[in-house]
Amino acid sequence: MTAAADAIKALTPPDCWDDELDMPFRWYMPDNPRSLRVEVDEDGDVAIYAGTCWTTQVVGALTAVEARWLRDVWPALLLTVDAYTGVPS
């Protein structure tokens, strides 16, 4: 693992890290009142959720702040999609 990958892993909660791919598969937006999170499943499909536990729902729309955060995590998210599917974006 590179120094950059080590740093990313150190900042990623263990339940959001795929040890086989050695990269994250789930991202939580910090300080978000809706508890926004983005997940990539093993088929490479991406889902955006809000809420926690039994109140979790698929997000139908994003606020401007959420869209900007998603823009920032998008490159890492696409790398995970590529790793799961074996197809470069």
Order of alpha helices (4+ residues) and beta strands (2+ residues): alpha-beta-beta-beta-beta-beta-beta-alpha
